[in-house]
Amino acid sequence: MDLFQSQDSAAKPLADRMRPLDFAQVKGQDHLTSDEGILNRMIASKQCHPFILWGPPGTGKTTLAKIFAAKAGFEFFVFSAVMSSMKEVKSIMQRAQKIKTVSGKPTIVFIDEIHRFNKAQQDAFLPFVEHGDILLIGATTENPSFEVRSALLSRLQVYTLQPLSQQHIVEVLQYAVDNDAWMQKQNLHIPADVLTLIAQKNPGDARAALTLLETVISVIDDKQITAKDVLMVMQKPDVYYDKDGEEHYNIISALHKSMRNSDTQASLYWLARMLEAGEDPLYIARRMIRFASEDVGMADAHALIFANAVKETVHFIGLPECKLALAQLAVYLANAPKSNAIYTAYKKIQKDIANGEVYPVPMQIRNAPTNLMKELGYGDGYQYAHDQENQIANMTCLPEELQNRTYYQPTEEGFEKKLQAQMQYWAQRKASTKN
């Protein structure tokens, strides 16, 4: 299907009618669209290579692909990863081969939402990209490293688009108000503060902002559009978040690192971002339980108890009430004393085991449930701590080869400071115990 096929402009959505026709009209992507930007430089040098445009919704990925194709002067086809079949893919690939044979030029193939193509579909493009029959341009909101097959990704450059600033979106909206024929016929008055509100409610996304503007105009029977009209139509903002994609991992990482840095306000914000976007609250609770043991540890042993209590609350009462319990936990963990001493100790042991430091259990602490095991020396030399004068035996429990290893070293934070003193106390009592 030719992306530039003629259509009745009156039937097109406002966002499509306002689509820029030149790089100079594109907002917020100067690193790609300026005279020194890579897209213009490829066209100027006539050395075009396949690439992926990666960025949030409404930042201009499809627009840039259309402009690039028009300027490059190559035949252009578009695929939707949601709608296109393998039959269509093979048909276009065969046609591209013929065009290359006759004209010597590749065909630009634009794949919208390339991350939704399955393995077989992505693999089908490989030989044609390799032989230069097609110039593949992909668009995706997902991290290509996760979603695009490595064999295909290795043949593509990845160009990142930035979320649009609020000012950029206001400029896009104002341009539509001033230049769209349909809007001019409505004889509307749309104050600047209304356009600013629409931009605020659609952060980074020009398409969503234009769609909201068009919807407000369509449903409000009044020539004077107000902020109240926008809020009534919108009801609730669309929070950009993909539960299976990069943004999911970005935001859970932001929550974890904000709590680790004892930033209460940021911890609450990132928690709410996930919850309001529809994240599973039990997933968040599990991650916070992990944080309680990994980053708080023995500095506040109650953190793990509290985290598990919140998990039970989430399971018992569910949404929306459990949001507040998770908020309580986020505040508690952000302000708890921090220690990764347990985490570090366990990593040391993992490393020793991986390096072959695996030794038999010392005889004195082996279990001896049978006479044969007793005859073999199992349990010989065991001293029952409760029977000792200091309630600790002068007996080694680590393998002989590991006697000098220190895995866990308490910090000076919170309860660990007391724990450090307690460990020293037991060490002194052990040293004073008679053999």
Contacts in CASP RR format, 6 or more apart in sequence:
PFRMAT RR
TARGET T0000
AUTHOR 0000-0000-0000
METHOD contacts of the structure
MODEL  1
MDLFQSQDSAAKPLADRMRPLDFAQVKGQDHLTSDEGILNRMIASKQCHP
FILWGPPGTGKTTLAKIFAAKAGFEFFVFSAVMSSMKEVKSIMQRAQKIK
TVSGKPTIVFIDEIHRFNKAQQDAFLPFVEHGDILLIGATTENPSFEVRS
ALLSRLQVYTLQPLSQQHIVEVLQYAVDNDAWMQKQNLHIPADVLTLIAQ
KNPGDARAALTLLETVISVIDDKQITAKDVLMVMQKPDVYYDKDGEEHYN
IISALHKSMRNSDTQASLYWLARMLEAGEDPLYIARRMIRFASEDVGMAD
AHALIFANAVKETVHFIGLPECKLALAQLAVYLANAPKSNAIYTAYKKIQ
KDIANGEVYPVPMQIRNAPTNLMKELGYGDGYQYAHDQENQIANMTCLPE
ELQNRTYYQPTEEGFEKKLQAQMQYWAQRKASTKN
1 77 0 8 1.000
1 78 0 8 1.000
2 76 0 8 1.000
2 77 0 8 1.000
3 66 0 8 1.000
3 69 0 8 1.000
3 76 0 8 1.000
3 77 0 8 1.000
3 78 0 8 1.000
3 110 0 8 1.000
4 66 0 8 1.000
4 70 0 8 1.000
4 76 0 8 1.000
9 17 0 8 1.000
10 182 0 8 1.000
13 210 0 8 1.000
13 211 0 8 1.000
13 214 0 8 1.000
14 176 0 8 1.000
14 180 0 8 1.000
14 182 0 8 1.000
14 183 0 8 1.000
14 210 0 8 1.000
14 211 0 8 1.000
14 213 0 8 1.000
14 214 0 8 1.000
15 206 0 8 1.000
15 207 0 8 1.000
15 210 0 8 1.000
15 211 0 8 1.000
15 214 0 8 1.000
17 176 0 8 1.000
17 180 0 8 1.000
17 182 0 8 1.000
18 172 0 8 1.000
18 175 0 8 1.000
18 176 0 8 1.000
18 179 0 8 1.000
18 180 0 8 1.000
18 210 0 8 1.000
19 62 0 8 1.000
19 63 0 8 1.000
19 66 0 8 1.000
20 26 0 8 1.000
20 63 0 8 1.000
20 67 0 8 1.000
21 67 0 8 1.000
21 70 0 8 1.000
22 67 0 8 1.000
23 33 0 8 1.000
23 34 0 8 1.000
23 39 0 8 1.000
23 40 0 8 1.000
23 64 0 8 1.000
23 67 0 8 1.000
23 71 0 8 1.000
24 33 0 8 1.000
26 33 0 8 1.000
26 60 0 8 1.000
26 63 0 8 1.000
26 64 0 8 1.000
26 67 0 8 1.000
27 164 0 8 1.000
27 168 0 8 1.000
27 169 0 8 1.000
27 171 0 8 1.000
27 172 0 8 1.000
27 206 0 8 1.000
28 59 0 8 1.000
28 162 0 8 1.000
28 164 0 8 1.000
28 165 0 8 1.000
28 168 0 8 1.000
29 59 0 8 1.000
29 60 0 8 1.000
29 64 0 8 1.000
29 161 0 8 1.000
29 162 0 8 1.000
30 37 0 8 1.000
31 37 0 8 1.000
31 162 0 8 1.000
32 38 0 8 1.000
32 39 0 8 1.000
32 64 0 8 1.000
32 159 0 8 1.000
32 161 0 8 1.000
33 39 0 8 1.000
33 40 0 8 1.000
33 64 0 8 1.000
34 40 0 8 1.000
38 159 0 8 1.000
39 64 0 8 1.000
39 67 0 8 1.000
39 68 0 8 1.000
39 159 0 8 1.000
42 48 0 8 1.000
42 49 0 8 1.000
42 68 0 8 1.000
42 72 0 8 1.000
43 68 0 8 1.000
43 71 0 8 1.000
43 72 0 8 1.000
48 72 0 8 1.000
48 74 0 8 1.000
48 106 0 8 1.000
48 135 0 8 1.000
49 135 0 8 1.000
49 157 0 8 1.000
50 129 0 8 1.000
50 134 0 8 1.000
50 135 0 8 1.000
50 136 0 8 1.000
50 137 0 8 1.000
50 155 0 8 1.000
50 156 0 8 1.000
50 157 0 8 1.000
51 136 0 8 1.000
51 137 0 8 1.000
51 138 0 8 1.000
51 156 0 8 1.000
51 157 0 8 1.000
51 158 0 8 1.000
51 159 0 8 1.000
52 114 0 8 1.000
52 137 0 8 1.000
52 138 0 8 1.000
52 139 0 8 1.000
52 140 0 8 1.000
52 144 0 8 1.000
52 148 0 8 1.000
52 153 0 8 1.000
52 156 0 8 1.000
52 157 0 8 1.000
52 158 0 8 1.000
52 159 0 8 1.000
53 60 0 8 1.000
53 61 0 8 1.000
53 64 0 8 1.000
53 65 0 8 1.000
53 137 0 8 1.000
53 138 0 8 1.000
53 139 0 8 1.000
53 140 0 8 1.000
53 159 0 8 1.000
53 161 0 8 1.000
54 61 0 8 1.000
54 139 0 8 1.000
54 140 0 8 1.000
54 141 0 8 1.000
54 142 0 8 1.000
54 143 0 8 1.000
54 144 0 8 1.000
54 158 0 8 1.000
54 159 0 8 1.000
54 160 0 8 1.000
54 161 0 8 1.000
55 61 0 8 1.000
55 140 0 8 1.000
55 141 0 8 1.000
55 160 0 8 1.000
55 161 0 8 1.000
55 162 0 8 1.000
55 163 0 8 1.000
56 141 0 8 1.000
56 161 0 8 1.000
56 163 0 8 1.000
56 204 0 8 1.000
56 205 0 8 1.000
56 240 0 8 1.000
57 141 0 8 1.000
57 205 0 8 1.000
57 207 0 8 1.000
57 208 0 8 1.000
57 240 0 8 1.000
58 164 0 8 1.000
58 204 0 8 1.000
58 205 0 8 1.000
58 206 0 8 1.000
58 207 0 8 1.000
58 208 0 8 1.000
59 161 0 8 1.000
59 162 0 8 1.000
59 163 0 8 1.000
59 164 0 8 1.000
59 204 0 8 1.000
59 205 0 8 1.000
59 206 0 8 1.000
60 161 0 8 1.000
60 206 0 8 1.000
60 207 0 8 1.000
61 112 0 8 1.000
61 138 0 8 1.000
61 139 0 8 1.000
61 140 0 8 1.000
61 161 0 8 1.000
62 110 0 8 1.000
62 112 0 8 1.000
62 139 0 8 1.000
64 161 0 8 1.000
65 110 0 8 1.000
65 137 0 8 1.000
65 138 0 8 1.000
65 139 0 8 1.000
66 110 0 8 1.000
68 108 0 8 1.000
68 137 0 8 1.000
69 76 0 8 1.000
69 108 0 8 1.000
69 110 0 8 1.000
69 137 0 8 1.000
70 76 0 8 1.000
72 108 0 8 1.000
72 135 0 8 1.000
74 105 0 8 1.000
74 106 0 8 1.000
74 107 0 8 1.000
74 108 0 8 1.000
74 135 0 8 1.000
75 99 0 8 1.000
75 105 0 8 1.000
75 107 0 8 1.000
75 108 0 8 1.000
76 107 0 8 1.000
76 108 0 8 1.000
76 109 0 8 1.000
76 110 0 8 1.000
77 92 0 8 1.000
77 96 0 8 1.000
77 107 0 8 1.000
77 108 0 8 1.000
77 109 0 8 1.000
77 110 0 8 1.000
78 109 0 8 1.000
78 110 0 8 1.000
78 111 0 8 1.000
78 112 0 8 1.000
79 88 0 8 1.000
79 89 0 8 1.000
79 92 0 8 1.000
79 109 0 8 1.000
79 110 0 8 1.000
79 111 0 8 1.000
79 112 0 8 1.000
80 112 0 8 1.000
80 113 0 8 1.000
81 111 0 8 1.000
81 112 0 8 1.000
81 113 0 8 1.000
81 114 0 8 1.000
81 115 0 8 1.000
81 116 0 8 1.000
81 117 0 8 1.000
81 121 0 8 1.000
82 113 0 8 1.000
82 116 0 8 1.000
84 121 0 8 1.000
86 120 0 8 1.000
86 121 0 8 1.000
86 124 0 8 1.000
89 121 0 8 1.000
89 124 0 8 1.000
89 125 0 8 1.000
90 124 0 8 1.000
92 107 0 8 1.000
92 109 0 8 1.000
93 124 0 8 1.000
93 125 0 8 1.000
93 128 0 8 1.000
93 133 0 8 1.000
93 134 0 8 1.000
95 107 0 8 1.000
96 106 0 8 1.000
96 107 0 8 1.000
96 109 0 8 1.000
96 128 0 8 1.000
96 133 0 8 1.000
96 134 0 8 1.000
97 128 0 8 1.000
97 133 0 8 1.000
99 105 0 8 1.000
99 106 0 8 1.000
99 107 0 8 1.000
100 106 0 8 1.000
100 107 0 8 1.000
100 132 0 8 1.000
100 133 0 8 1.000
106 132 0 8 1.000
106 133 0 8 1.000
106 134 0 8 1.000
106 135 0 8 1.000
107 133 0 8 1.000
107 134 0 8 1.000
107 135 0 8 1.000
108 134 0 8 1.000
108 135 0 8 1.000
108 137 0 8 1.000
109 125 0 8 1.000
109 134 0 8 1.000
109 135 0 8 1.000
109 136 0 8 1.000
109 137 0 8 1.000
110 137 0 8 1.000
110 138 0 8 1.000
110 139 0 8 1.000
111 117 0 8 1.000
111 136 0 8 1.000
111 137 0 8 1.000
111 138 0 8 1.000
111 139 0 8 1.000
112 138 0 8 1.000
112 139 0 8 1.000
113 139 0 8 1.000
113 140 0 8 1.000
113 141 0 8 1.000
114 122 0 8 1.000
114 138 0 8 1.000
114 139 0 8 1.000
114 140 0 8 1.000
114 144 0 8 1.000
114 147 0 8 1.000
114 148 0 8 1.000
115 140 0 8 1.000
115 141 0 8 1.000
115 142 0 8 1.000
115 144 0 8 1.000
115 147 0 8 1.000
115 148 0 8 1.000
119 149 0 8 1.000
122 148 0 8 1.000
122 149 0 8 1.000
122 152 0 8 1.000
123 149 0 8 1.000
123 151 0 8 1.000
123 152 0 8 1.000
125 134 0 8 1.000
125 136 0 8 1.000
125 152 0 8 1.000
126 151 0 8 1.000
126 152 0 8 1.000
126 155 0 8 1.000
128 134 0 8 1.000
129 136 0 8 1.000
129 152 0 8 1.000
129 155 0 8 1.000
129 156 0 8 1.000
130 155 0 8 1.000
136 155 0 8 1.000
136 156 0 8 1.000
138 156 0 8 1.000
140 147 0 8 1.000
140 148 0 8 1.000
141 242 0 8 1.000
142 242 0 8 1.000
142 245 0 8 1.000
142 246 0 8 1.000
143 245 0 8 1.000
143 246 0 8 1.000
144 153 0 8 1.000
144 156 0 8 1.000
144 158 0 8 1.000
145 153 0 8 1.000
146 245 0 8 1.000
146 246 0 8 1.000
147 245 0 8 1.000
148 156 0 8 1.000
163 203 0 8 1.000
163 204 0 8 1.000
163 205 0 8 1.000
164 172 0 8 1.000
164 204 0 8 1.000
164 205 0 8 1.000
164 206 0 8 1.000
165 204 0 8 1.000
166 196 0 8 1.000
166 199 0 8 1.000
166 200 0 8 1.000
166 203 0 8 1.000
166 204 0 8 1.000
167 199 0 8 1.000
168 204 0 8 1.000
168 206 0 8 1.000
169 198 0 8 1.000
169 199 0 8 1.000
169 202 0 8 1.000
169 204 0 8 1.000
169 205 0 8 1.000
169 206 0 8 1.000
169 209 0 8 1.000
170 192 0 8 1.000
170 195 0 8 1.000
170 196 0 8 1.000
170 199 0 8 1.000
172 206 0 8 1.000
172 209 0 8 1.000
172 210 0 8 1.000
173 195 0 8 1.000
173 198 0 8 1.000
173 199 0 8 1.000
173 209 0 8 1.000
173 210 0 8 1.000
173 213 0 8 1.000
174 192 0 8 1.000
174 195 0 8 1.000
176 183 0 8 1.000
176 210 0 8 1.000
176 213 0 8 1.000
177 183 0 8 1.000
177 188 0 8 1.000
177 190 0 8 1.000
177 195 0 8 1.000
183 217 0 8 1.000
186 217 0 8 1.000
186 223 0 8 1.000
187 223 0 8 1.000
188 217 0 8 1.000
188 223 0 8 1.000
188 224 0 8 1.000
188 225 0 8 1.000
189 223 0 8 1.000
189 224 0 8 1.000
189 225 0 8 1.000
190 213 0 8 1.000
190 225 0 8 1.000
191 225 0 8 1.000
191 226 0 8 1.000
193 227 0 8 1.000
194 225 0 8 1.000
194 226 0 8 1.000
194 227 0 8 1.000
194 229 0 8 1.000
194 230 0 8 1.000
195 213 0 8 1.000
197 227 0 8 1.000
197 230 0 8 1.000
197 231 0 8 1.000
198 209 0 8 1.000
198 212 0 8 1.000
198 213 0 8 1.000
198 216 0 8 1.000
198 230 0 8 1.000
199 209 0 8 1.000
201 209 0 8 1.000
201 212 0 8 1.000
201 230 0 8 1.000
201 234 0 8 1.000
201 237 0 8 1.000
202 208 0 8 1.000
202 209 0 8 1.000
202 212 0 8 1.000
202 237 0 8 1.000
202 238 0 8 1.000
203 240 0 8 1.000
205 240 0 8 1.000
208 238 0 8 1.000
212 230 0 8 1.000
212 233 0 8 1.000
212 234 0 8 1.000
215 233 0 8 1.000
216 225 0 8 1.000
216 229 0 8 1.000
216 230 0 8 1.000
216 233 0 8 1.000
217 225 0 8 1.000
219 233 0 8 1.000
220 229 0 8 1.000
220 233 0 8 1.000
222 229 0 8 1.000
239 273 0 8 1.000
239 276 0 8 1.000
239 277 0 8 1.000
240 247 0 8 1.000
240 277 0 8 1.000
241 247 0 8 1.000
241 248 0 8 1.000
241 251 0 8 1.000
241 273 0 8 1.000
241 274 0 8 1.000
241 277 0 8 1.000
241 278 0 8 1.000
241 279 0 8 1.000
242 248 0 8 1.000
243 277 0 8 1.000
243 278 0 8 1.000
243 279 0 8 1.000
243 280 0 8 1.000
248 279 0 8 1.000
251 270 0 8 1.000
251 273 0 8 1.000
251 274 0 8 1.000
252 270 0 8 1.000
252 274 0 8 1.000
252 284 0 8 1.000
252 287 0 8 1.000
254 266 0 8 1.000
254 270 0 8 1.000
255 267 0 8 1.000
255 270 0 8 1.000
255 271 0 8 1.000
255 274 0 8 1.000
255 284 0 8 1.000
255 287 0 8 1.000
255 330 0 8 1.000
256 287 0 8 1.000
256 291 0 8 1.000
256 295 0 8 1.000
258 266 0 8 1.000
258 267 0 8 1.000
258 269 0 8 1.000
258 270 0 8 1.000
258 334 0 8 1.000
259 267 0 8 1.000
259 288 0 8 1.000
259 291 0 8 1.000
259 295 0 8 1.000
259 330 0 8 1.000
259 333 0 8 1.000
259 334 0 8 1.000
260 291 0 8 1.000
260 295 0 8 1.000
260 338 0 8 1.000
262 334 0 8 1.000
262 335 0 8 1.000
262 338 0 8 1.000
263 334 0 8 1.000
264 330 0 8 1.000
264 331 0 8 1.000
264 334 0 8 1.000
264 335 0 8 1.000
267 330 0 8 1.000
267 331 0 8 1.000
267 333 0 8 1.000
267 334 0 8 1.000
268 327 0 8 1.000
268 330 0 8 1.000
268 331 0 8 1.000
271 284 0 8 1.000
271 326 0 8 1.000
271 327 0 8 1.000
271 330 0 8 1.000
272 323 0 8 1.000
272 327 0 8 1.000
274 284 0 8 1.000
275 281 0 8 1.000
275 284 0 8 1.000
275 319 0 8 1.000
275 323 0 8 1.000
275 326 0 8 1.000
281 314 0 8 1.000
281 318 0 8 1.000
281 319 0 8 1.000
281 322 0 8 1.000
281 323 0 8 1.000
281 326 0 8 1.000
282 311 0 8 1.000
282 314 0 8 1.000
282 315 0 8 1.000
284 326 0 8 1.000
285 307 0 8 1.000
285 310 0 8 1.000
285 311 0 8 1.000
285 314 0 8 1.000
285 326 0 8 1.000
285 329 0 8 1.000
286 311 0 8 1.000
288 307 0 8 1.000
288 310 0 8 1.000
288 326 0 8 1.000
288 329 0 8 1.000
288 330 0 8 1.000
288 333 0 8 1.000
289 304 0 8 1.000
289 307 0 8 1.000
289 308 0 8 1.000
289 311 0 8 1.000
291 307 0 8 1.000
291 333 0 8 1.000
292 303 0 8 1.000
292 304 0 8 1.000
292 306 0 8 1.000
292 307 0 8 1.000
292 333 0 8 1.000
293 304 0 8 1.000
293 342 0 8 1.000
293 343 0 8 1.000
294 340 0 8 1.000
294 342 0 8 1.000
294 343 0 8 1.000
295 333 0 8 1.000
295 338 0 8 1.000
295 339 0 8 1.000
295 340 0 8 1.000
295 343 0 8 1.000
296 303 0 8 1.000
296 304 0 8 1.000
296 333 0 8 1.000
296 336 0 8 1.000
296 337 0 8 1.000
296 338 0 8 1.000
296 339 0 8 1.000
297 303 0 8 1.000
297 304 0 8 1.000
297 339 0 8 1.000
297 340 0 8 1.000
297 341 0 8 1.000
297 342 0 8 1.000
297 343 0 8 1.000
298 339 0 8 1.000
298 341 0 8 1.000
298 342 0 8 1.000
298 410 0 8 1.000
298 415 0 8 1.000
298 416 0 8 1.000
298 419 0 8 1.000
299 336 0 8 1.000
299 337 0 8 1.000
299 338 0 8 1.000
299 339 0 8 1.000
299 341 0 8 1.000
299 411 0 8 1.000
299 413 0 8 1.000
299 414 0 8 1.000
299 415 0 8 1.000
299 416 0 8 1.000
300 336 0 8 1.000
300 337 0 8 1.000
300 414 0 8 1.000
300 415 0 8 1.000
301 415 0 8 1.000
303 332 0 8 1.000
303 333 0 8 1.000
303 336 0 8 1.000
306 329 0 8 1.000
306 332 0 8 1.000
307 329 0 8 1.000
307 333 0 8 1.000
310 325 0 8 1.000
310 326 0 8 1.000
310 328 0 8 1.000
310 329 0 8 1.000
313 322 0 8 1.000
313 325 0 8 1.000
314 322 0 8 1.000
314 325 0 8 1.000
314 326 0 8 1.000
317 325 0 8 1.000
337 413 0 8 1.000
337 414 0 8 1.000
337 415 0 8 1.000
337 416 0 8 1.000
338 413 0 8 1.000
339 410 0 8 1.000
339 411 0 8 1.000
339 413 0 8 1.000
339 414 0 8 1.000
339 416 0 8 1.000
341 408 0 8 1.000
341 409 0 8 1.000
341 410 0 8 1.000
341 411 0 8 1.000
341 416 0 8 1.000
342 408 0 8 1.000
344 409 0 8 1.000
345 407 0 8 1.000
345 408 0 8 1.000
345 409 0 8 1.000
346 407 0 8 1.000
348 405 0 8 1.000
348 407 0 8 1.000
349 407 0 8 1.000
352 402 0 8 1.000
352 405 0 8 1.000
357 401 0 8 1.000
357 402 0 8 1.000
359 399 0 8 1.000
359 400 0 8 1.000
359 401 0 8 1.000
359 402 0 8 1.000
360 399 0 8 1.000
361 399 0 8 1.000
362 396 0 8 1.000
362 397 0 8 1.000
362 398 0 8 1.000
362 399 0 8 1.000
362 400 0 8 1.000
363 377 0 8 1.000
363 378 0 8 1.000
363 379 0 8 1.000
363 380 0 8 1.000
363 381 0 8 1.000
364 379 0 8 1.000
364 380 0 8 1.000
364 381 0 8 1.000
364 382 0 8 1.000
364 383 0 8 1.000
364 395 0 8 1.000
364 396 0 8 1.000
365 379 0 8 1.000
365 382 0 8 1.000
365 395 0 8 1.000
365 397 0 8 1.000
366 373 0 8 1.000
366 377 0 8 1.000
366 378 0 8 1.000
366 379 0 8 1.000
367 373 0 8 1.000
367 378 0 8 1.000
367 379 0 8 1.000
368 374 0 8 1.000
368 377 0 8 1.000
368 378 0 8 1.000
368 379 0 8 1.000
381 395 0 8 1.000
382 395 0 8 1.000
383 393 0 8 1.000
383 394 0 8 1.000
383 395 0 8 1.000
384 393 0 8 1.000
385 391 0 8 1.000
385 392 0 8 1.000
385 393 0 8 1.000
388 433 0 8 1.000
389 433 0 8 1.000
389 434 0 8 1.000
390 429 0 8 1.000
390 430 0 8 1.000
390 432 0 8 1.000
390 433 0 8 1.000
391 429 0 8 1.000
392 426 0 8 1.000
392 429 0 8 1.000
392 430 0 8 1.000
392 433 0 8 1.000
393 430 0 8 1.000
393 433 0 8 1.000
394 430 0 8 1.000
394 431 0 8 1.000
394 433 0 8 1.000
394 434 0 8 1.000
394 435 0 8 1.000
396 403 0 8 1.000
398 405 0 8 1.000
410 416 0 8 1.000
410 417 0 8 1.000
410 419 0 8 1.000
410 420 0 8 1.000
410 423 0 8 1.000
411 417 0 8 1.000
411 420 0 8 1.000
412 420 0 8 1.000
END
